Amino acid sequence: MSCAALPETGLESLLMGDAAGPTGAFRRREGQIEQSHQGTLFLDEIDLAPRAAQLLLLRVLEEREILPVGAMEPHALDLRILAATKGDPVEAVARGDLREDLYYRLNVIRLRTPPLRERREDVPLLFARFLSRAASRLGREVPQVDHAVRRRLLEHDWPGNLRELANYASQVVVGLNPHTTRTRSDEGLVQRVQTYEAELIREALTRHQGDIRQVTADLQIPRKTLYDKMARHGLIPARHRRQ
C-alpha cells in the first residue's frame, strides 16, 4: 500500500471495505487491508499517510480486525504488517508527520536499510544487474561500461538510491548517458594517464574494501608505490572499508 497516495475522502471504505446492502453496495467489497489476510501488508512511506489513515491502521494493529463500512460485526485478520519510512521515523514523529502511538506500535523490530552512499562496494554489482534488465526490456545489447561510467558509479552519492541507479542504467543502455565524456579536451597525455591511474586505484580500493594487501596484489605494484600514488591522488583506504 502506497500510503502517500491514500486519498483524504473515502478513506475508510478504501481501507476497510464495504458491507453489502446498507451502503448501497450490491455485494461485499474487500478493502485494501483485508486483501492481505493470511499474508503480508507492506505500508510504504507510512509517515506520508493522512492522519485519518494512521488512526485506522492503529486500530487494525491493536485489534487485529476490521469493521467494513455498513457492517455490524468486525472481521478478524491474520496478517503480518511491515512499514517503511523514507527518513528517520523518530524525526517524522517529532515533525508530527507520524503518530507517536502508531510508531511505537509498529516499532517491534526495526531494520535500517543503508543508502547507496554508505555501501559503495555494492553499486557496481547492482548497476550490472540493472544494466542487464534495461537491455532486455529495451531489446538492446548490454553495452560495455567505460571508464567515465565506472567513475560515476564510484563517485556519485546516489541520493535517489536504487531508483536513480536503475534510471542511470537505462540511460547508458540507450546511449543517453551524459557522463561519457568527462575527460577534458585540454588535458594532455600525462594528465589523462594520471586520471586513469587514480580511477584504477579507486576501483581496486572499493573492490577490496580498502585492504592494502589485496589491492597491491590486484594492481601488482609494491606497497610503497601504492601509498605514494594514493597520497598523490588524495585516496584514503579507510573511506572504502565497510563500516
C-alpha positions in Angstrom: 0.0 0.0 0.0 1.4 3.4 -1.1 0.5 5.5 2.0 1.5 8.7 0.2 -1.2 8.1 -2.4 -4.1 7.5 0.0 -6.9 10.0 -0.5 -8.4 12.1 2.2 -12.0 11.2 1.2 -13.5 7.7 1.0 -10.6 6.5 3.1 -12.5 4.2 5.4 -14.2 2.5 2.5 -10.9 2.1 0.6 -9.1 0.6 3.6 -11.8 -1.3 5.4 -14.1 -2.3 2.5 -17.9 -2.1 2.3 -20.6 -4.5 3.5 -23.4 -5.4 1.1 -26.7 -3.6 1.4 -26.6 -0.8 3.9 -24.0 1.3 2.0 -25.7 0.8 -1.4 -23.2 -1.9 -2.5 -24.7 -4.9 -4.3 -22.1 -7.2 -2.8 -19.4 -7.1 -0.2 -16.2 -5.5 -1.2 -12.9 -6.1 0.5 -10.8 -3.2 1.5 -7.0 -2.9 0.9 -6.2 -4.1 4.4 -8.3 -7.3 4.2 -6.8 -8.2 0.9 -3.6 -9.0 2.9 -5.4 -11.5 5.1 -3.1 -14.5 5.8 -0.3 -12.7 4.1 1.8 -9.5 4.5 0.6 -5.9 4.3 3.5 -3.6 3.4 2.9 0.1 4.3 5.2 2.1 2.1 6.1 5.6 3.3 3.8 5.3 6.4 4.9 8.7 7.5 3.2 10.3 4.5 -0.2 8.7 5.2 -3.1 11.0 6.1 -3.7 11.3 9.8 -7.1 9.6 9.5 -5.4 6.6 7.7 -2.9 6.4 10.5 -5.6 6.2 13.1 -7.4 3.4 11.1 -4.2 1.5 10.8 -3.5 1.9 14.5 -6.9 0.3 15.3 -6.1 -2.6 13.0 -2.7 -3.2 14.7 -4.2 -3.1 18.1 -7.4 -5.2 17.5 -6.3 -7.4 14.5 -9.7 -6.9 13.0 -11.5 -4.6 10.6 -15.1 -3.2 10.5 -16.2 -2.7 6.9 -18.4 0.3 6.2 -22.0 -0.7 6.9 -21.1 -4.0 8.6 -22.5 -4.9 12.0 -19.7 -7.3 13.0 -15.9 -6.9 12.6 -13.8 -9.4 10.6 -10.8 -11.0 12.3 -7.5 -10.6 10.4 -4.4 -12.8 10.3 -1.6 -10.9 8.7 2.0 -9.6 9.1 2.5 -5.9 8.8 5.7 -4.2 7.6 6.1 -0.4 7.4 8.8 1.7 5.8 9.6 5.4 6.1 11.8 7.4 3.7 13.8 9.0 6.5 14.2 8.6 10.3 10.8 7.7 11.8 11.8 9.4 15.1 12.2 12.6 13.2 8.9 12.0 11.4 7.2 11.7 14.9 8.9 14.9 16.0 7.6 16.8 13.0 4.1 15.5 13.5 4.0 13.5 10.3 3.8 10.2 12.0 1.6 9.5 15.0 3.7 8.6 18.0 1.4 5.8 19.2 1.4 4.3 15.7 5.2 4.5 15.6 5.6 2.6 18.9 3.0 0.0 17.9 5.0 -0.6 14.6 8.4 -0.4 16.1 8.7 -4.0 17.3 11.6 -5.0 15.1 13.4 -2.2 13.2 15.6 -2.7 10.2 17.7 0.1 8.7 18.5 -0.1 5.0 21.7 1.9 4.4 21.7 4.3 1.4 24.0 3.5 -1.5 26.4 6.2 -0.4 27.2 4.0 2.6 27.5 0.8 0.5 29.6 1.9 -2.4 31.0 -1.5 -2.9 27.5 -2.7 -3.8 26.9 -0.1 -6.5 28.8 -1.8 -9.4 27.1 -5.1 -8.7 23.6 -3.5 -8.6 24.4 -1.5 -11.7 25.4 -4.6 -13.6 22.0 -6.2 -12.7 20.0 -3.1 -13.7 22.0 -2.7 -16.9 21.1 -6.3 -17.9 17.4 -5.7 -17.1 17.3 -2.5 -19.0 18.9 -4.0 -22.1 16.5 -6.9 -22.0 13.5 -4.6 -21.6 14.6 -2.3 -24.4 15.7 -5.0 -26.8 19.3 -3.9 -26.9 22.7 -5.4 -26.3 24.3 -4.9 -22.9 26.8 -2.1 -23.5 30.4 -2.1 -22.4 30.9 0.1 -19.3 33.6 2.7 -20.0 35.8 4.5 -17.5 33.5 7.5 -17.3 30.6 5.3 -16.2 32.7 3.4 -13.7 33.9 6.7 -12.2 30.3 7.9 -12.0 29.3 4.8 -10.2 32.1 5.1 -7.6 32.0 8.9 -7.0 28.3 9.8 -7.2 26.4 9.7 -3.8 23.1 8.4 -5.5 20.6 10.4 -3.4 17.8 8.6 -5.2 19.3 5.2 -4.3 18.1 2.2 -6.3 15.6 4.2 -8.5 18.3 6.6 -9.5 20.8 3.9 -10.2 18.2 1.9 -12.3 17.4 5.0 -14.3 21.1 5.7 -14.9 21.4 2.1 -16.2 18.6 2.7 -18.7 20.3 5.9 -19.9 23.5 4.0 -20.5 21.7 1.3 -22.5 20.0 3.8 -24.8 23.2 5.9 -25.2 21.8 9.0 -23.4 24.4 8.9 -20.7 25.6 12.5 -20.0 28.7 11.3 -18.2 30.6 9.6 -21.0 32.9 12.4 -21.9 34.3 13.6 -18.6 37.9 13.8 -19.8 38.6 17.5 -20.5 39.8 18.1 -24.1 42.5 20.4 -22.8 44.2 17.7 -20.8 47.4 16.4 -22.1 48.6 12.8 -22.1 50.2 13.0 -18.7 47.1 14.4 -17.1 44.9 11.7 -18.8 47.2 8.9 -17.6 47.1 10.3 -14.0 43.3 10.5 -14.1 43.1 6.9 -15.4 45.6 5.7 -12.8 43.6 7.3 -9.9 40.4 5.7 -11.3 42.0 2.2 -11.3 43.3 2.6 -7.8 40.0 3.9 -6.5 38.2 0.9 -8.1 40.6 -1.6 -6.6 40.2 0.1 -3.1 36.4 -0.2 -3.4 36.5 -3.8 -4.7 38.8 -4.9 -1.9 37.2 -2.7 0.8 40.4 -0.8 1.5 42.5 -3.9 2.1 46.0 -2.7 1.0 47.4 -6.2 0.8 44.7 -7.3 -1.7 45.0 -4.0 -3.6 48.7 -4.3 -4.1 48.3 -7.9 -5.3 45.5 -6.9 -7.7 47.4 -4.0 -9.2 50.7 -5.8 -9.0 52.7 -2.9 -7.5 54.8 -2.6 -4.3 53.1 -1.4 -1.2 55.3 1.8 -1.0 54.4 2.6 -4.6 50.7 2.2 -3.9 50.9 4.5 -0.9 52.8 7.1 -2.9 50.2 7.1 -5.6 47.3 7.2 -3.2 48.9 10.2 -1.5 49.3 11.9 -4.9 45.7 11.3 -5.8 44.2 12.0 -2.4 42.9 8.5 -1.9 42.2 7.2 1.6 41.8 3.5 2.1 39.6 3.9 5.2 36.9 5.5 3.1 36.5 2.3 1.1 36.2 0.0 4.1 32.8 -1.4 5.0 31.5 0.0 8.3 
